[in-house]
């Protein structure tokens, strides 16, 4: 491949001149998503409830290539707050080019028959209602060529004992993404899911830091190990950039072969 071709290929994965909003940017996959976009040249708006952690991420993002990274403390489950942060991001350049929604999780383990309604509702609000609110607010502000990346999970593509609400919400997010992709296609906006498997983050620390639990968790993963957040950078950029210009309604699984 000649130098000119190599340069054009690299340019396909760049986000120069594009405004990217990352919701859930304070830690783990969201933090790394923000830094990945910073290195690709994006103008960043970082949203999360953890304002202190966001400041640290913004500092890293500015050093990585996004000198204007903006911190926007936001409750991702609050309708007015989500509308406000999306509007704030769009005001920077008059449009929002990329939305990456990462906020999610479940803070308890229980069989569905033992799950309290309040716990169910809280998990659904964070993992399904929140991305719905963000996508709904973002679409009218996105230009042709815009992209939405919702971070789901392999838990939404298979059974998920002890984290049933989370799995159900992520399954809903996969379907929401597919439907939105069809509805947004005439507008020229692509909508996709990134579905990680077992990835080492702070949220999963108590699992991967225990050798016995860690080995049992990845026992059925053909690659035989946990994923690292750095290994999500390429798949994320594919879905967010022009490199994935003909991909929409897809769920890109990154799980070391576990689902297979």
PyMOL commands that set and color helices and strands:
alter all, ss='L'
color gray80, all
select helices_A, chain A and resi 3-12+28-39+51-64+79-91+112-114+117-139+154-156+164-187+205-208+211-217+229-240+242-244
alter helices_A, ss='H'
color red, helices_A
select strands_A, chain A and resi 19-23+43-48+70-73+98-101+147-151+190-196+199-200+227-228+251-254
alter strands_A, ss='S'
color yellow, strands_A
deselect
rebuild
show_as cartoon
